[in-house]
Amino acid sequence: MLRGLYIAGSGMTERAANLDVVANNIANMQTDTFKRDRVAYSEFKEMFLNRIQNGEKTEPVGKLALGSLLDTNKFTDFTQGPLASTGDDHDLAIMGDGFIKVAIPDGSMRYTRDAHWNLTSDGKLVDGRGFAILDSKGGKIVLGTKGNIAISEDGTIYQDGKSTGKIGIFEIDDRSLLVKESSSIYRLDGDSSFLERDAENSSLQQGYVEKPNFSPLSVVTDMIRILREYESSQKVVQIYDDTINQAITKLGKVQ
């Protein structure tokens, strides 16, 4: 009897964790370049039951499920999001699996698909957060403070028609090693010299932004489904609890 209680309880725990992930996805429905997170589940190995008579196995009874196990690490779905035209030359969208690299204030590097750019007063190319955008060799990009800037699909920067630099575009062989630190900033959990490479199938699209890779309807539907599953497991727990209480009450009255 208690096994069923544990299975239902584990179902509630899993759905609660999944609900947190879906709620964060919903909170970022309007965040450009946001990639939805998911939670992985795996089932415990089933037990095969046999009837035992006189110490010997007889006919089979059937299989007994032992519930599911929640993966402690959520994972990010890096599916390409749709591109939306903004008409703003400061917007850059990445088409394909690539990322650009930025230098955060402590000097370390991070990956992002949010390539919106600005120029500082001394000509440094930075993203919307003020992080320096890096070239293919990991160096900061410095341009002139005046002049029209156009960025080609391969990241080459033209200022008043002259090539003045190139934004590095990188692809990660194993994107499961990317740890999401914010809605659009990722840290690579490993040696980048072995895990990253110059992009082969990615390009930059000036005047566009990448929208989240899910529809609002899909995540709201996920939330409703998870809430119903949680409520179902909760009802099972309540039934087991009532049954145990009745059993204890009746056994206590046995003379």
C-alpha positions as CSV (number, residue, x, y, z in Angstrom):
1,M,0.0,0.0,0.0
2,L,2.8,2.4,0.9
3,R,4.5,1.9,-2.4
4,G,1.5,3.5,-4.1
5,L,1.7,6.4,-1.7
6,Y,5.3,6.9,-2.5
7,I,4.7,6.8,-6.3
8,A,1.9,9.4,-6.0
9,G,4.1,11.5,-3.8
10,S,7.0,11.4,-6.2
11,G,4.5,12.4,-9.0
12,M,3.6,15.5,-7.0
13,T,7.3,16.4,-6.5
14,E,8.0,16.0,-10.2
15,R,5.0,18.1,-11.3
16,A,5.9,20.9,-8.8
17,A,9.5,21.1,-10.2
18,N,8.1,21.1,-13.7
19,L,5.7,23.8,-12.8
20,D,8.6,26.1,-11.7
21,V,10.3,25.6,-15.1
22,V,7.1,26.3,-17.1
23,A,6.4,29.4,-15.0
24,N,9.8,30.7,-15.9
25,N,9.2,30.0,-19.5
26,I,5.9,32.0,-19.3
27,A,7.7,34.9,-17.6
28,N,10.0,35.1,-20.6
29,M,7.4,34.8,-23.4
30,Q,8.4,38.3,-24.5
31,T,12.2,38.0,-24.0
32,D,14.1,38.1,-27.3
33,T,16.4,35.0,-27.9
34,F,15.0,33.2,-24.8
35,K,15.2,29.4,-25.1
36,R,12.6,27.3,-23.3
37,D,13.7,25.0,-20.5
38,R,12.4,21.5,-20.0
39,V,12.6,18.8,-17.3
40,A,13.6,15.3,-17.9
41,Y,12.0,12.2,-16.4
42,S,13.0,8.6,-16.2
43,E,11.2,5.6,-14.9
44,F,12.4,3.3,-12.2
45,K,12.9,-0.2,-13.4
46,E,9.7,-2.2,-13.2
47,M,9.4,-5.3,-11.0
48,F,8.0,-8.5,-12.4
49,L,5.8,-10.3,-9.8
50,N,5.1,-14.0,-9.5
51,R,2.7,-15.8,-7.2
52,I,4.6,-17.9,-4.6
53,Q,3.2,-21.2,-3.4
54,N,5.0,-23.4,-0.9
55,G,8.1,-21.3,-1.4
56,E,8.1,-21.8,-5.2
57,K,7.2,-19.3,-8.0
58,T,4.1,-20.3,-9.8
59,E,2.1,-18.3,-12.4
60,P,3.1,-14.7,-13.1
61,V,1.0,-11.9,-11.6
62,G,2.3,-9.1,-13.8
63,K,4.5,-6.0,-13.8
64,L,4.7,-3.5,-10.9
65,A,5.6,0.1,-11.8
66,L,7.7,1.9,-9.2
67,G,7.1,5.5,-10.4
68,S,9.4,7.9,-12.1
69,L,12.6,9.8,-11.2
70,L,13.0,13.5,-11.8
71,D,16.3,14.5,-13.4
72,T,17.9,17.0,-11.1
73,N,19.1,19.2,-14.0
74,K,16.7,20.8,-16.3
75,F,17.8,21.2,-19.9
76,T,17.5,24.0,-22.5
77,D,15.8,23.5,-25.8
78,F,18.0,25.3,-28.3
79,T,15.6,25.0,-31.3
80,Q,15.8,28.1,-33.6
81,G,13.2,30.8,-32.7
82,P,11.5,32.8,-35.4
83,L,13.1,36.0,-36.7
84,A,11.2,39.3,-36.6
85,S,12.2,42.4,-38.6
86,T,12.7,45.5,-36.5
87,G,14.3,47.9,-39.1
88,D,16.9,48.8,-36.4
89,D,20.5,48.3,-37.6
90,H,21.5,47.8,-34.0
91,D,19.6,44.5,-33.9
92,L,21.4,41.4,-34.9
93,A,19.7,37.9,-35.0
94,I,21.6,34.7,-35.3
95,M,20.3,32.2,-37.9
96,G,21.5,28.7,-37.1
97,D,23.0,27.1,-34.1
98,G,25.7,29.7,-33.4
99,F,26.5,32.1,-30.6
100,I,28.5,35.2,-30.2
101,K,30.9,35.7,-27.3
102,V,30.9,38.6,-24.8
103,A,33.3,39.6,-22.0
104,I,31.5,40.1,-18.7
105,P,32.9,42.6,-16.1
106,D,35.1,40.0,-14.3
107,G,36.9,39.4,-17.6
108,S,35.6,35.9,-18.3
109,M,33.7,35.0,-21.5
110,R,30.1,34.0,-22.0
111,Y,27.9,33.0,-24.9
112,T,24.8,34.6,-26.1
113,R,22.4,34.8,-29.0
114,D,21.3,38.3,-28.1
115,A,23.5,40.2,-30.5
116,H,21.9,43.7,-30.2
117,W,24.9,46.1,-30.3
118,N,25.9,49.6,-29.3
119,L,29.1,51.7,-29.5
120,T,30.6,53.2,-26.4
121,S,32.0,56.7,-26.4
122,D,35.5,55.3,-27.2
123,G,34.3,53.1,-30.1
124,K,34.1,49.7,-28.3
125,L,31.4,47.3,-29.7
126,V,29.2,46.2,-26.8
127,D,25.9,44.4,-26.5
128,G,22.7,45.7,-24.9
129,R,24.0,44.9,-21.4
130,G,27.3,46.8,-22.0
131,F,29.3,43.5,-22.3
132,A,32.1,43.8,-24.9
133,I,31.3,41.8,-28.1
134,L,34.4,39.7,-29.1
135,D,35.9,38.8,-32.4
136,S,36.8,35.2,-33.6
137,K,40.1,35.3,-31.6
138,G,38.4,36.5,-28.4
139,G,39.5,40.1,-28.7
140,K,37.4,43.2,-28.1
141,I,36.2,45.0,-31.2
142,V,37.0,48.7,-31.4
143,L,35.6,50.9,-34.2
144,G,35.5,54.5,-35.1
145,T,32.9,56.6,-33.2
146,K,31.4,58.0,-36.4
147,G,30.1,56.5,-39.6
148,N,27.4,54.1,-40.8
149,I,27.9,50.6,-39.7
150,A,26.7,47.5,-41.6
151,I,27.3,43.9,-40.5
152,S,27.4,41.1,-43.1
153,E,26.1,37.6,-42.5
154,D,29.5,36.2,-41.7
155,G,30.0,38.9,-39.0
156,T,32.3,41.3,-41.0
157,I,31.7,44.9,-39.9
158,Y,31.8,47.7,-42.5
159,Q,32.0,51.3,-41.4
160,D,31.3,53.7,-44.2
161,G,31.9,50.9,-46.6
162,K,35.3,49.8,-45.2
163,S,36.0,46.6,-43.4
164,T,36.9,47.4,-39.8
165,G,36.4,44.2,-37.8
166,K,34.5,40.9,-37.6
167,I,32.2,39.6,-34.9
168,G,33.1,36.0,-34.0
169,I,30.3,33.4,-34.5
170,F,30.8,30.1,-32.7
171,E,29.1,26.8,-32.6
172,I,29.3,24.4,-29.6
173,D,29.6,20.7,-30.3
174,D,27.7,19.7,-27.2
175,R,25.2,22.4,-26.2
176,S,24.1,20.4,-23.1
177,L,27.3,21.8,-21.5
178,L,26.0,25.3,-21.8
179,V,24.7,26.5,-18.4
180,K,22.0,29.2,-18.6
181,E,23.0,32.0,-16.2
182,S,20.3,34.4,-17.3
183,S,17.6,34.6,-19.9
184,S,20.1,34.9,-22.7
185,I,23.6,34.4,-21.2
186,Y,25.3,31.0,-21.1
187,R,28.5,29.7,-19.5
188,L,30.3,26.8,-21.1
189,D,30.9,24.0,-18.5
190,G,34.2,22.8,-20.0
191,D,37.3,23.8,-22.0
192,S,36.1,26.1,-24.8
193,S,39.2,25.3,-26.9
194,F,38.0,21.8,-27.4
195,L,34.2,22.4,-27.4
196,E,33.7,25.5,-29.6
197,R,34.5,26.0,-33.2
198,D,34.0,28.7,-35.8
199,A,30.5,28.6,-37.1
200,E,29.9,26.8,-40.4
201,N,26.1,26.9,-40.6
202,S,25.2,30.1,-38.8
203,S,24.8,33.7,-40.0
204,L,24.0,37.1,-38.6
205,Q,20.9,39.0,-39.8
206,Q,21.1,42.8,-39.3
207,G,17.8,44.5,-38.5
208,Y,16.2,41.4,-37.0
209,V,15.7,39.9,-33.6
210,E,15.1,36.2,-32.7
211,K,11.9,35.6,-30.7
212,P,11.5,32.9,-28.1
213,N,11.4,29.4,-29.5
214,F,7.9,28.6,-28.3
215,S,4.4,30.0,-28.6
216,P,2.5,31.4,-25.6
217,L,-0.3,28.9,-26.2
218,S,2.1,26.0,-25.9
219,V,3.5,26.9,-22.4
220,V,0.1,27.9,-21.0
221,T,-1.2,24.5,-22.2
222,D,1.8,22.8,-20.5
223,M,0.9,24.6,-17.2
224,I,-2.7,23.5,-17.3
225,R,-1.7,19.9,-18.0
226,I,0.9,19.8,-15.2
227,L,-1.6,21.3,-12.7
228,R,-4.1,18.6,-13.6
229,E,-1.5,15.9,-13.2
230,Y,-0.5,17.4,-9.9
231,E,-4.1,17.4,-8.7
232,S,-4.5,13.8,-9.8
233,S,-1.5,12.7,-7.8
234,Q,-2.7,14.8,-4.8
235,K,-6.1,13.0,-4.9
236,V,-4.3,9.6,-4.9
237,V,-2.2,10.6,-1.9
238,Q,-5.4,11.7,-0.1
239,I,-7.1,8.4,-0.9
240,Y,-4.2,6.4,0.5
241,D,-4.1,8.7,3.6
242,D,-7.8,8.1,4.3
243,T,-7.4,4.4,3.8
244,I,-4.4,4.2,6.2
245,N,-6.3,6.2,8.8
246,Q,-9.3,3.9,8.5
247,A,-7.1,0.8,8.8
248,I,-5.4,2.2,11.9
249,T,-8.8,3.1,13.4
250,K,-10.3,-0.3,12.8
251,L,-7.3,-2.2,13.9
252,G,-7.3,-0.2,17.1
253,K,-10.8,-1.4,17.9
254,V,-10.0,-5.1,17.5
255,Q,-10.3,-6.9,20.8
